[in-house]
């Protein structure tokens, strides 16, 4: 068995990291690979991103993870988003139960996790266990250095709207190359 490989999909907010993972997952489904973890797709109201869902990759079940932080709460929140504690707990449970698997999805490990040790922190534990063939992890450019300190062997894929099809192809080929 090949050693576990980690791919860090790096891009700014709105660059297409989550869309890349969703499209990759769709391409992988016919192969009947054991894909697990979480993907957090955005939700839109009148073409404006107003909420974020969390999806269990294995079951497809979703819940509302975050909404705009209109009251500027600091608890489990950033300046823009406040997270729903029950959805965070659910996401952490999904991550705890995600391995062993062939392909692990962790979307996203962000500032709440890296800088405050809150949120979807089970993402760290499940990636660190290396009980998967390939991990697909989304990260923002401002956190890339911290991610590479934790996982120096990780390969970085810069994601933006223009290179999204090529990124999906590359990730697909990496995923299916692992028996």
C-alpha positions in Angstrom: 0.0 0.0 0.0 1.3 3.5 -0.9 1.8 6.0 1.9 -1.0 8.5 2.5 -0.8 11.6 0.4 -2.1 15.0 1.3 -3.2 17.6 -1.3 -3.8 21.2 -0.1 -6.1 23.0 -2.4 -5.2 26.6 -1.8 -7.1 29.6 -2.9 -8.8 32.7 -1.7 -12.5 32.9 -0.8 -14.5 32.4 -3.9 -11.7 30.8 -5.9 -13.5 27.6 -6.4 -11.9 25.2 -3.9 -15.2 23.7 -2.8 -16.6 23.5 -6.3 -13.4 21.7 -7.3 -14.0 19.1 -4.6 -17.7 18.7 -5.5 -16.9 18.1 -9.1 -14.1 15.8 -8.2 -16.4 13.8 -6.0 -18.9 13.5 -8.8 -16.2 12.1 -11.1 -15.1 9.6 -8.5 -18.6 8.2 -7.7 -18.7 5.8 -10.6 -15.5 4.2 -9.4 -17.0 3.1 -6.2 -14.1 4.4 -4.1 -14.6 4.8 -0.4 -14.9 8.6 -0.2 -15.5 10.2 3.2 -15.2 13.4 5.1 -16.9 16.8 4.7 -17.4 19.4 2.0 -18.9 22.8 2.9 -20.7 24.2 -0.1 -21.9 27.8 -0.1 -25.5 28.9 -0.2 -26.7 31.9 -2.2 -29.5 34.4 -1.9 -29.9 36.6 -5.0 -26.4 35.7 -6.2 -24.8 36.7 -2.8 -23.2 34.1 -0.6 -25.3 34.2 2.6 -24.8 30.8 4.2 -22.6 27.7 4.2 -23.7 24.1 4.5 -21.8 21.1 5.6 -22.2 17.8 3.7 -21.3 14.3 4.8 -19.4 13.0 1.8 -20.4 9.4 2.5 -24.1 9.9 2.8 -24.7 13.2 1.0 -26.7 14.5 4.1 -26.3 18.3 4.7 -26.9 20.7 7.5 -26.6 24.5 7.8 -23.1 25.2 9.1 -22.8 29.0 9.0 -24.6 32.2 8.3 -23.6 35.8 8.0 -22.5 37.2 11.4 -24.9 40.1 11.5 -24.7 40.5 15.3 -20.9 40.3 15.3 -20.8 37.5 17.9 -17.3 36.2 18.7 -18.2 32.8 19.8 -17.5 30.2 17.1 -17.3 33.0 14.5 -15.2 35.1 12.3 -16.0 38.7 11.3 -18.1 37.4 8.4 -19.5 34.1 9.5 -21.0 32.6 12.7 -21.1 28.8 12.9 -23.9 26.7 14.3 -22.5 24.7 17.3 -24.6 21.6 16.6 -23.5 21.5 12.9 -19.9 21.9 14.0 -20.3 19.0 16.4 -21.9 16.9 13.7 -19.1 17.7 11.3 -16.5 16.7 13.9 -18.3 13.4 14.4 -18.3 12.8 10.7 -14.6 13.5 10.6 -13.9 11.2 13.6 -15.7 8.4 11.8 -14.2 9.1 8.3 -11.3 6.8 8.4 -10.1 4.4 7.2 -11.1 5.4 3.7 -9.6 5.7 0.2 -10.2 9.4 -0.2 -10.7 11.9 2.6 -12.2 15.3 2.0 -11.7 18.1 4.6 -13.2 21.4 3.4 -12.0 23.6 5.0 -9.5 24.0 7.7 -9.6 27.8 8.3 -8.7 30.5 10.8 -11.1 29.3 13.5 -9.4 25.9 13.5 -5.7 27.0 13.0 -5.8 30.2 15.0 -8.3 29.5 17.8 -8.4 25.7 18.1 -12.2 25.8 17.6 -14.6 24.6 14.9 -13.9 21.5 12.8 -10.7 20.6 14.7 -11.2 16.9 14.1 -9.9 17.7 10.6 -6.5 18.0 12.1 -6.7 14.6 13.9 -8.1 12.7 10.9 -5.5 14.1 8.6 -2.7 13.4 11.1 -3.8 9.7 11.5 -2.9 9.0 7.8 -5.6 6.3 7.6 -6.5 7.0 4.0 -4.9 6.9 0.6 -5.4 10.5 -0.4 -6.6 13.5 1.6 -8.0 16.5 -0.2 -7.9 19.5 2.1 -8.9 23.1 1.3 -6.9 26.0 2.8 -6.7 29.7 2.4 -3.4 31.3 1.3 -2.9 33.1 4.6 -2.8 29.7 6.4 -0.7 27.8 3.9 2.5 28.2 5.8 0.9 26.8 9.0 -0.5 23.9 7.1 2.9 23.1 5.5 4.5 23.2 8.9 2.0 20.6 10.1 2.1 18.5 6.9 5.4 19.3 5.2 5.0 16.4 2.7 1.7 17.9 1.4 1.4 18.9 -2.2 -0.1 22.3 -2.9 -2.5 22.9 -5.7 -3.4 26.5 -6.3 -7.1 26.7 -7.3 -8.8 29.5 -9.2 -11.7 29.6 -11.6 -9.4 29.5 -14.7 -7.4 26.4 -13.7 -10.3 24.6 -12.1 -10.8 22.0 -14.9 -7.0 21.2 -14.9 -7.0 21.0 -11.1 -9.9 18.5 -11.1 -8.2 16.4 -13.7 -4.9 16.3 -11.7 -6.7 15.4 -8.5 -8.7 12.8 -10.2 -5.6 11.2 -11.7 -3.9 11.2 -8.3 -6.9 9.7 -6.6 -7.4 6.8 -9.1 -3.6 6.1 -9.3 -3.8 4.9 -5.7 -4.9 1.3 -5.5 
